[in-house]
């Protein structure tokens, strides 16, 4: 081999090596994708396989899109839409409030999803594994659900499924808004431990007013996570055309005074809502546990109101 040929061969080998290195670098760069979420942006492994979920609303959306998960939060009882996750085939990775960091380390997940009640633990979880926070903004509930759905769909290649579900959701909201325009006033009440609280526009249950367009029967309610404490006299005085009731005790599986029994009294009987049979006992698990923030829970909640308004015609 002459010197020229040897030099060319060496240059060729160097070119091939450089090409291989460049390809490897490109492949490595494409092995993760940036995911924007409530706490910033995190690089997540493309097509993650081992997924830990510490937020039931996100679990609802993942399940709706047909995405399998590895571990779920420990709860007394999953909401009905997530009943299959009571099965012990799914590992447990802590509760909705307290992640089990050692369990997460053992699983070595490609992705951990926090949100809602577990959202405050994002920083600690992110030290253990790649994590995103899908906490929704109660002031923009539907927009948040859409954002989270599209984020998960992008990450798992479920864009077609997501588009179909979101289109159905938008259509349902538009239809209920037309019904609500003729429905009159409404009051959202949560019962727990023999007590009642009312929630208005801009509250954690403001979906009824802010999105679906039901006119609030009370316009000056306290804006707090616990709502405004009320009694039967308040309901009688406010006199809503519709009474929407969330039984928290039933939602969390706790013994307590049944909401139906609490409201079955002389003062509430005087309201238009009671006299017209327009007292709607909402799906408490969907509204309270899931916060209407999961894709199926939100759709079911809107469908329930659509059915109630249709029956009143």
N, C-alpha and C positions, 0 to 999 in steps of 0.2 A: 504494500500500500504506500503510495507516494505521500508527501507531506500535504499537498493540496487536498487529496482525497480524505486523509485523516482529519484534517481541519474541518472539512465539510461535514464529515460524519459526526464529529464532536458538536458542531453547531446544530446539526439536525437533532441530536439527542437532547441538547439543551433546549431547543425549541419545543420538542415534544414534552419535556419535563415542565417547561414553563406553562404550556397549554394545559397539562394535567393539573398543575398547581392552581392555575386560574379557574379551571372547571371545579376543582375541589372547593376553592374559596367561594365560588358562586353558589354551589350546592349548599355550603354551610350557611351562606347569607340567606338563602331561601328556606332554610330548615325551621325558621321561626317567623312569626308574623306579628306586627305591632297591633295591640288591641287597646283601644281607648275605653276608659271606664270612669266610674265616679271619682276615683282617686288618682287619675292620670293615665299613663300609657305603659303597658307591660308587654315585653316580648314573650310570646307563647309559642311553644312547639307546634309546627303545622300539623294538622290532623291529630290532635291529642287523643291518646287512648285511655289513659288512667285519669279519671276525673273525680274529684271530691267536691261535693256540693253542700254548703252550709247555709243555704237559703231556700226555703220551700217554694217561693215564687219562681226562682230560677229553675228549680227542679221541675216545676209544672211546665215551664216553657220548653225545657230540654225534652221532657217526656212527650209533649205535644208535637215536637219536631222529629220524634223517633230517635233521639240520641241516648245511647246507653251510658250509665254512670257506674262508678266503682264503689263510692261510699256516700252515705247520706247522714243527715243529723239524727241524733237519738231524740225521739219525742214520745210522749205518752201514747199518742195516736196520730197517725198521719191524716190529713184531710181526705175525705172520700175520693177526690180526684187523684190522690197519690197513694191510695190504699195498697197498691202492689209493693210499695217500698217498705211496708211493715215486715215483709219477708226478710229473714235473716241472711239470705244470700247476698244482700248488700251490706258491706262493712259499715261500721259506725265510726264517725270521726269527730265526736263531741256533740254538743247540743247547739241550739240556735244562738245561744248566748256565750258559750264557752267551748271553743275548739279544743280537741284533744291533739295537742302538738306532737306527742310521741306517736300516736296512731297515724297521723299524717306523714311523719317521717318514715314509718315502716312501709306505708303504701308507696311512697316516693312518686307522687302523682305528677302528670304532665301539666295539670291545671287544677287550681282550687278556686271555687266561686263562692264569694261571700256576698251578703246583701241584707238590707233590712236590719233585723235584730243582730246579725253577726257582722254588720258593716263596720262597727267600731273596732273590730279585731283585725282589720285588714293589714295594718302595719306589722303586727306580730306574725300573722299567717304568711305574709310575703317573705319573711325571713326564713321560712321553712321550705316553701315551694313557690313556683310561679303562681301568682294569684291576681284575680280581678274582682272589683267590687261593682255589683249590679244593683245597688240600692236605687230605688226609684225616687223621683221628685214628686211629692204629693201635689204640688202646684201644677204639674204637667204629667199626670199619671199615664194617660194614653200615649203621649209622646215618649215617655220613658219606657213603657212596655214595647213600643215599636222599636226604639233604639236597641234595647236589650235583645229583642227577638232577631233583629237584623245582625247584631254583633255575633250572636251564637250561630246564626245561619251561615254567615261568612266563614266562621272558624271551622265549621263542620260540613261545609258544602251542602247546606240545606236551603239554599236561596229560593228554589221553586216552591217548596213546602211553606216557607215563611210568607212568601208573597201571596199565596192562596189564602192562608189563615188571616193575614192582615187585611186583605181585601174584604173577606167576610166580616171581620170586626168593624171596619169602616162602614160597610153597608148597614150593619145592625145598629150602629150608633145613629146614623142618619135617620133610620126608620123610627127609632125610639124618640128621637128629638121631635119628630112630627107628632107622635102620640102625646108626648109631654106638653106640647104647646097648647093642647086642649084639656089637659088633665087637672088643672087647678094647682093648689099649693100642696107642698109635702114637708114632712118633718121626719128626720132620721133620728132614731132613738136606740141606744145600746143599753141592755140590761145586764147586770152582774151583781151577785150577792145580795139580791133584794133591793138594789139601787138602780137609778136610771140617769143617763146623761144624754143630752141632745147635741147634735152636730150639724153645722150649717155649711154654706159655701166656703171653700178654701180649707176645709178641715180634712182629716184623714179619710173621711167617708163622703167628701164633697163631690164625688163622681156623680151622684144623683142630680146635683144642681149644676155643677161646673161643666160637665160634659154632656149629660143627658137632657139638661134644660128644664128640670122641674123647678117651678117657682117656689122659693123658700117660704114656709109659713112663718118663720121667725128670722128676722134679718139682723139681729144684734146679739147673736150667741157668742159666748167666749171662744176665742181661738186658742185652744190648747189640745194636746194629744188626748187628754182625758175628757174633753168636751165640757159642756156646762151641766152641772148637776141640776136635775129637775124632779118634779113630782107629778102626780096625776092632775093636780090643779093647773099646772103649767100647760099640760096637753089640752085640758078642757078649755082654758082661756085662749090658747093659740088657735085651737080648732082647725087643724089641717084637713084638707080634702083627702090626703093620703098620709098614712102612717107607715113608715118603713122601719122594721124592728130587727135588731141584731142581738141575738141571745149569746153573749160571750161565754157563759157557763157551758152551754151546749157545745160551743165551738171548741173549747179546750178540754171537754170531757170532765168537767167539775160539777159536783153536786151543788144544786142551788135552786132557787125558786124559778119555776118555768115562766118564761116571758109571757106566754099566753094567759097564765093565771094572774100574773101581775097586772095586766092591762084589762082584765075582765072585771071592771068595777063601774060604779054609778057615774063617776066623773068622765071617764073615757067614753062611756056609752053615749054621752051627750054630743060627741064630736061628729062632724060630717063623715070622717073616715070610717068610724065604727058603724054608723047608721047606714052607710052605703056599701058596707062590706069591703072597704078599701084599706084594710090593715094587712100589710104584706110582711110576712116573716121571712126575711132574707136568708139566703144560704150563709149561715154564720161562719162556717169554716172558710168559705171563699172570701168573705168580706173581712173577717177579723184575723184569721191565721195567715191567709195568703195576701191579705190587703188589696185584693183585686189586681195584684201586680204580676200574676202569672197569666200566660196567654189563654189557657182553657178557663181558668177561674174568671177572668174578665169577660170572656165571651158568655159564659154561663150566667153571670150576674146581669149582663145586659139582656140576655134572652129571658130571664125571669121577669124583669120589669116589662119587657115587651108583651109577655103573656098576661101579666096582671092588667096592663092598660087595655089589652084587647078584650079581656073578659068584662071590663067595665062599660064597654060601649053598648 
